[in-house]
Amino acid sequence: MNAVINSFVEKSKEILQDDLVGVYLHGSAVMGCYNPAKSDIDLIVVVKDTVSDTLKRSFMDMVVELNGRGPAKGIEMSIVKQCVCRPFVYPTPFELHFSVAHLEWYRKDPDGYVSKMKGEDKDLAAHFTIITHRGECLYGAPIKDTFSDVPAKDYMDSIRNDIADAEEEVADDPMYLMLNLARVLAYRKDGLVLSKKEGGEWALDNIPEKYHKLIRDALKEYAEGKELSYDMKLAKAYAAYMLGEIAGTT
């Protein structure tokens, strides 16, 4: 992981040059729960001005090459302009985004990708919150000088947006959704900004015991990287319970 991250930083400096404000690490890599079988490398690149499509092509070629050398889930990164970080803008505009979900699109149509992959992303509120609370500046301007605090209402909207359909989707990715629901409720109830692992540990102390085996199994799968079977009827009931708590907690 470190070799990929170091290469990303050095090549970002080469490609973006004086337009580069900084490169910032967030996600599991800074929250003590990175697992190469289950985690990606989460990066935010901040620039001073709009990035040309020519530079985006060079940047994307670099990201795709490093993605092939990264963990199973690869690299997830966004380029954002400095002016949307401080003061914070929500929903947050971005200049370029990449995750493994978009790899084939870029390979098939790189020019179309760089011209169309821009817009607004509510998830950036959650990413910026992790950066300001627990992130790492890999290069450039310090976090405190680059990012404003994300308002609580924007962070909550961002993370709730990610779990809005959890009751229907829990069967597709039970480990992710069960732990994600737990960390959303931890923030809603106690104002805690947690990793998925920490969210699951918090849930074991704060939700009904009948759901504890689900949480323990999800934590085991997250730690070991081996998929487990879950009681889907109970998992759906858990999702419904957690969504109700998230909606109803004051």
Residue, then its C-alpha position, 0 to 999 in steps of 0.5 A: m500500500n505505501a509504495v502505491i501511495n508514495s507513487f501516487v503523490e510523486k506522480s501527482k506532483e509531476i502532472l499537476q505541478d504548481d496547480l497542486v494544493g495537496v494530497y490527502l489520505h482518508g478511509s480505512a488507511v487512516m482509521g486503523c482498519y485497513n485490510p488489503a482484501k476488503s479495503d481500497i486506498d482513499l485519496i483526495v487531491v486538491v487543486k487551485d484551478t480547473v484541470s484541463d482534459t489533457l491533464k486529466r488524461s495523463f492523471m487517469d493513465m497514472v491512476v489506472e496503472l497504480n490501481g493495478r498494483g493496489p489492493a483488491k478494491g483498488i484506488e478511489m480518488s477525487i480531484v476537487k478545487q480548493c474553493v469548494c473545500r474552504p469554505f465547504v460547498y455542499p453538495t460538493p463539486f469535483e473535477l475528476h473521480f475514479s474508482v474500480a467501478h469506472l475502470e472499464w468505462y475509462r479503458k473503452d472511452p478515455d476521452g469521454y470519461v475525462s470530459k464527462m466525469k465531473g459534477e457534484d458528489k454528496d459522498l465528499a462531505a463524508h470524505f472531508t469529515i474523515i480528513t478533518h477528524r482523522g486524515e493525513c496530509l501526504y503532501g502540500a498544505p496542512i489539512k487545517d488550512t485546506f478544509s473547513d469543518v463540514p457542518a453536521k447537517d451536511y455530514m449526516d445527509s451524506i452518510r444517510n444517503d449512503i444507507a437509505d436503501a439498506e433494508e433492500e440492499v443488505a442482502d447484496d453486501p451484508m457486511y458493508l451495510m451492517l457496519n455502515l449502519a452502525r457507524v451512522l447511528a453512532y454519529r447520530k446518537d453520540g457525534l462519533v466519526l468512526s470506521k466501519k470496524e469501530g462502528g461495529e464495536w460501538a453497536l455491540d455496546n449500544i443496540p439490542e443483543k439479538y443483533h449482536k451475532l450479526i455484528r460480530d460476524a460482520l466484524k469477523e468478515y471485515a477483519e479476515g476478508k472471507e465472506l460469511s453467511y448471514d441470517m437474511k431475515l434477521a439482517k433485514a430486521y436489523a436494517a429496518y431497526m437501525l434505519g428507524e433509530i437513525a431517523g428517530t434519534t434526536 
